[in-house]
Amino acid sequence: MSDTPKKYIYRCIPIAAANTMGWELFNPIDADILWNGADMNTDITVSVQKPDRFGPTSHFGCGTVTWYLPFLFRTSPDLGLIATGPANQGRDDAVALEAFIRTDWLPFPFTMSWRLTRKNETIHFAKGEPICRILPFPIALLDETKLEITELKDDPGFLGEVNAWGQNRQANVAKQQADAAHWVETGEKPTGEGVWNEQYVAAKGQAAEGFQPHQTVFSCNPAIDKRQ
């Protein structure tokens, strides 16, 4: 993301917010992994310079490599943990497999797995690379949530906000495209912030009393290590 021109991708509030959610666990060791395309767990070879019991291993087969995480997580009775790959750090040779773990009662550690997408090609997982992200999630939320589909016209006030927002966005997109074309034609880079939707970047929602700021990032507390 930081390699995009002027790091513009960070102006996308939903993506930037997702980057700050949860906690990440890191791969403890450099590992080269080769999958021959077959389904047995013996069809994956993991090569490391120094073995580590929490490093990647072949456990499930079918091109899946697994990490036994060095923690046993416990949550309050109303929460479980979602385990995913790191936020917005995609790779084209492996895909993180997502899981929801009942850490409110499970008295055993869980694992993190990645599905390899390339056969007969060595894939490298670097030491210190994030391989798992955990996010607490209310257990009853999905069962208790009711999803309703209605017409926007049934809420005229909100429809007015939608239309105003859309017009503003279209104007900004047109300005961005014009500036990009001018850049290609003349070599002159756009200047200033006018090419961006200022309301969107500042995360200001429109309300009757004026623009109201909204949270754009999260500040997850660092882990407290109580080990002796």
C-alpha positions in Angstrom: 0.0 0.0 0.0 2.8 2.4 0.8 4.1 1.9 -2.8 1.1 3.5 -4.4 1.6 7.1 -5.8 1.7 9.5 -2.8 0.4 6.5 -0.7 -3.1 7.5 -2.0 -4.6 4.2 -0.9 -4.5 5.3 2.7 -7.1 7.9 1.8 -9.6 5.0 1.5 -11.1 5.1 5.0 -12.5 1.5 5.1 -9.1 0.1 4.0 -7.1 2.2 6.5 -9.5 1.4 9.3 -9.2 -2.4 8.6 -5.4 -2.1 8.8 -5.8 -1.0 12.5 -8.2 -3.7 13.6 -7.1 -6.7 15.7 -3.7 -8.2 16.6 -1.2 -10.0 14.3 0.9 -13.1 15.0 4.2 -13.5 13.2 6.0 -16.4 11.5 8.9 -17.3 13.8 11.2 -18.7 11.2 12.3 -18.4 7.5 10.7 -21.3 5.6 10.7 -22.5 2.0 7.7 -24.6 1.1 7.2 -26.8 -2.0 3.9 -28.5 -2.9 3.8 -31.1 -5.7 0.1 -30.6 -6.3 -1.2 -33.9 -4.7 -3.5 -34.2 -1.7 -1.5 -36.0 1.0 0.3 -34.1 3.8 3.5 -35.8 2.7 3.1 -34.0 -0.7 4.3 -30.7 0.9 8.0 -30.2 1.8 8.9 -27.5 4.4 12.6 -26.6 4.4 14.0 -24.5 7.3 17.5 -23.8 8.5 16.6 -24.2 12.2 13.5 -26.1 13.3 10.9 -24.3 15.3 7.9 -26.1 16.8 5.7 -23.0 16.0 7.0 -22.8 12.4 4.9 -23.9 9.3 4.2 -27.6 8.9 2.1 -29.9 6.6 -0.8 -31.2 8.6 -4.0 -31.3 6.6 -2.8 -32.0 3.1 -4.4 -30.6 0.0 -1.8 -28.0 -0.4 -2.4 -26.5 3.0 0.4 -25.4 5.3 -0.3 -24.9 9.0 1.1 -23.0 12.0 0.5 -24.3 15.5 0.1 -21.0 17.4 2.1 -20.5 20.6 -0.9 -19.2 22.6 -4.1 -20.6 24.1 -6.7 -17.8 23.8 -9.5 -17.2 26.2 -12.3 -14.7 25.9 -15.3 -13.7 27.9 -18.5 -15.9 27.4 -20.0 -13.5 24.8 -16.9 -13.4 22.5 -15.1 -15.7 20.1 -12.1 -14.9 17.9 -12.0 -14.5 14.1 -8.6 -15.7 12.7 -7.7 -14.3 9.3 -4.7 -13.4 7.3 -3.0 -10.0 7.7 -5.0 -7.0 6.6 -4.4 -5.9 3.0 -1.1 -7.7 2.6 -2.1 -10.1 -0.1 0.2 -12.5 -1.8 -0.3 -14.4 -5.0 1.2 -17.8 -4.0 -0.9 -18.5 -0.9 -4.3 -17.6 0.6 -5.0 -17.4 4.3 -7.9 -19.6 5.5 -10.3 -17.9 7.8 -11.7 -19.4 11.0 -14.0 -18.5 13.9 -12.9 -20.1 17.2 -15.0 -20.5 20.3 -12.4 -19.2 22.6 -15.1 -18.6 25.2 -14.9 -22.3 26.1 -12.3 -24.2 23.9 -9.5 -25.4 26.3 -7.0 -26.0 23.5 -4.9 -23.8 21.1 -6.0 -23.4 17.5 -4.0 -23.3 14.3 -3.6 -21.0 11.4 -3.5 -22.4 7.9 -2.7 -21.1 4.4 -3.7 -22.8 1.1 -0.9 -22.8 -1.4 -1.9 -21.7 -4.9 1.2 -22.7 -6.9 2.3 -26.3 -7.6 6.0 -27.3 -8.0 7.2 -23.9 -7.1 9.1 -23.0 -3.9 7.2 -20.5 -1.8 8.9 -18.5 0.9 7.5 -17.3 4.2 9.9 -14.9 5.9 10.7 -14.8 9.6 8.6 -12.0 11.2 6.0 -12.0 8.4 2.5 -11.7 9.8 0.6 -15.0 9.3 -2.5 -14.5 11.4 -4.7 -11.7 12.6 -7.2 -12.2 15.4 -10.3 -10.1 16.0 -12.8 -10.6 18.9 -16.4 -11.0 17.7 -19.7 -11.1 19.6 -21.0 -14.7 19.4 -24.7 -13.8 19.3 -24.4 -10.8 16.9 -25.1 -12.7 13.7 -28.0 -14.7 15.0 -29.6 -11.6 16.5 -29.1 -9.4 13.6 -32.0 -8.9 11.2 -31.2 -7.9 7.6 -33.9 -5.8 6.0 -34.1 -4.6 2.3 -36.1 -1.5 1.7 -36.3 1.2 -0.9 -34.2 4.4 -0.5 -37.3 6.5 -1.4 -38.9 5.3 1.8 -36.4 7.5 3.7 -36.4 10.8 1.8 -34.0 12.5 4.3 -31.3 9.8 3.8 -32.0 9.7 0.1 -31.1 13.4 -0.1 -27.8 12.7 1.7 -27.1 9.8 -0.7 -27.7 12.0 -3.8 -25.6 14.9 -2.5 -22.8 12.5 -1.6 -22.9 10.9 -5.0 -22.8 14.2 -6.9 -19.8 15.3 -4.8 -18.1 12.0 -5.5 -18.7 12.2 -9.3 -17.3 15.8 -9.3 -14.2 14.6 -7.5 -13.7 11.6 -9.8 -14.1 13.9 -12.9 -11.5 16.2 -11.4 -9.1 13.3 -10.7 -9.5 12.0 -14.3 -8.9 15.4 -15.8 -5.8 15.9 -13.6 -4.5 12.5 -14.6 -5.0 13.2 -18.3 -3.2 16.5 -17.9 -0.4 14.7 -16.1 0.0 12.3 -18.9 -0.1 15.0 -21.5 2.2 17.6 -19.9 4.1 15.7 -17.2 2.8 18.1 -14.6 1.7 16.3 -11.5 -1.5 17.4 -9.8 -1.0 19.6 -6.7 -3.2 20.3 -3.7 -5.9 18.3 -2.1 -8.7 19.3 -4.4 -8.7 16.1 -6.3 -9.8 14.2 -3.2 -13.2 14.1 -1.6 -12.4 16.1 1.5 -15.5 15.0 3.4 -14.7 11.4 2.7 -11.1 11.6 3.7 -11.9 13.4 6.9 -14.7 10.8 7.7 -17.3 13.5 8.2 -20.9 12.3 8.0 -23.6 14.8 7.1 -26.2 15.4 9.8 -28.9 18.1 10.4 -26.6 20.0 12.7 -23.7 19.9 10.2 -20.8 17.6 9.4 -20.0 15.1 12.2 -16.6 13.5 12.5 -16.4 9.7 12.7 -13.7 7.3 13.9 -11.3 6.4 11.0 -8.8 4.2 12.8 -8.7 1.9 15.8 -6.2 1.8 18.6 -6.0 -1.8 19.8 -4.2 -2.1 23.1 -0.8 -3.8 23.1 -0.6 -7.2 24.7 0.3 -7.2 28.4 2.9 -9.9 29.0 2.3 -11.3 32.5 4.7 -14.2 32.1 7.5 -14.5 34.6 
